[in-house]
Amino acid sequence: MQMYDEDSVTLMRKAVRPNGSSYLGEMRFESSAWEEIGRPEFARLWDSEAASLPKTTTTKLYLLTAALGTTAPVDLGRGLSLTHRRVAGEMRLELGGVDRGMIDGLKALGCLAKIIAF
């Protein structure tokens, strides 16, 4: 479920494919082409899609090496920002603008995910 500041809750569905996953709001999921199928058909379609993927992929990884001496956010593009913050007495780098669908990928890259509520 996704909770918003307006005290509304939206049911989220996780769409999993051979090349990754994403989250869809319930209304968006209902209007999509996803439909229920049996296990044999699912296995056939999954294997077919997985076989069509390239054996290797190349990903550009940008490494920010400059020390952040200020708490002013650094715009990383695509709606993401990097900010130097003090959290529980420790200095940390905070990645802002991350949506729920990005968290697993960021964790796989070595990021720690914490949700901090004030």
C-alpha distance (Angstrom), angle and dihedral (degrees) to the residues before:
residue distance angle dihedral
M1 . . .
Q2 3.77 . .
M3 3.80 118.6 .
Y4 3.78 121.6 -156.8
D5 3.80 132.2 -160.1
E6 3.80 89.7 -107.0
D7 3.83 89.1 68.0
S8 3.78 91.3 -108.3
V9 3.79 123.4 135.0
T10 3.79 125.6 -150.7
L11 3.79 123.5 -163.8
M12 3.82 109.7 -127.2
R13 3.82 126.5 -154.5
K14 3.80 121.8 -154.3
A15 3.82 111.3 -136.4
V16 3.82 109.7 -158.0
R17 3.80 123.4 -165.4
P18 3.80 132.3 168.3
N19 3.82 91.2 -97.6
G20 3.82 98.1 46.0
S21 3.77 145.1 -58.3
S22 3.77 140.2 -95.5
Y23 3.78 138.4 -175.0
L24 3.79 123.4 -115.2
G25 3.78 128.0 -168.0
E26 3.80 113.6 -117.1
M27 3.83 93.9 -108.2
R28 3.80 92.5 48.7
F29 3.82 90.5 47.0
E30 3.82 92.4 50.8
S31 3.82 91.1 52.1
S32 3.83 93.5 46.8
A33 3.80 128.1 93.1
W34 3.83 93.4 -105.9
E35 3.80 112.1 124.4
E36 3.79 136.2 172.1
I37 3.82 115.9 -97.2
G38 3.81 136.4 170.2
R39 3.81 124.9 -93.4
P40 3.84 97.0 -103.8
E41 3.83 92.1 52.0
F42 3.81 90.7 44.2
A43 3.82 92.2 51.4
R44 3.83 91.4 48.1
L45 3.81 93.5 49.6
W46 3.83 93.3 42.9
D47 3.83 92.5 50.2
S48 3.80 91.4 46.4
E49 3.81 93.2 51.2
A50 3.82 92.5 43.5
A51 3.82 90.6 50.9
S52 3.81 90.9 52.4
L53 3.81 92.6 57.1
P54 3.80 119.2 97.4
K55 3.81 114.3 -98.8
T56 3.81 90.7 -127.9
T57 3.78 133.7 21.5
T58 3.77 133.4 -162.7
T59 3.78 119.9 -136.0
K60 3.77 126.0 -171.5
L61 3.77 111.1 -131.4
Y62 3.77 117.9 -165.5
L63 3.77 115.8 -157.4
L64 3.77 118.5 -159.3
T65 3.80 104.7 -149.1
A66 3.80 102.5 168.0
A67 3.79 115.5 100.9
L68 3.78 114.0 -114.0
G69 3.80 104.8 -129.1
T70 3.78 94.4 175.9
T71 3.78 137.6 48.8
A72 3.82 90.8 -124.0
P73 3.82 108.4 120.2
V74 3.80 120.5 -112.5
D75 3.81 112.6 -136.2
L76 3.81 108.4 -128.7
G77 3.80 94.7 -179.3
R78 3.82 128.1 -116.7
G79 3.80 89.6 69.3
L80 3.81 94.2 -61.3
S81 3.79 126.5 125.3
L82 3.79 135.3 -176.6
T83 3.80 120.0 -143.2
H84 3.81 133.1 179.9
R85 3.83 108.0 -131.7
R86 3.76 139.9 170.4
V87 3.81 109.2 -127.3
A88 3.81 120.8 178.8
G89 3.80 89.6 -15.8
E90 3.83 94.6 -52.1
M91 3.79 128.7 103.7
R92 3.81 112.5 -120.0
L93 3.76 139.4 169.8
E94 3.79 112.0 -118.0
L95 3.79 121.0 -156.8
G96 3.80 108.9 -151.4
G97 3.79 129.6 -164.0
V98 3.80 94.6 38.3
D99 3.79 115.5 148.2
R100 3.80 125.5 -152.0
G101 3.81 92.4 -101.0
M102 3.82 91.6 61.3
I103 3.81 98.2 52.2
D104 3.83 98.2 83.8
G105 3.80 91.6 49.7
L106 3.80 92.5 48.4
K107 3.80 90.7 49.3
A108 3.81 89.2 51.3
L109 3.81 87.5 55.4
G110 3.81 90.2 53.7
C111 3.79 102.7 -95.0
L112 3.78 120.7 141.8
A113 3.80 114.8 -133.3
K114 3.77 121.5 -147.9
I115 3.76 128.3 162.3
I116 3.77 109.9 -146.2
A117 3.79 120.0 -165.8
F118 3.77 121.3 -166.1
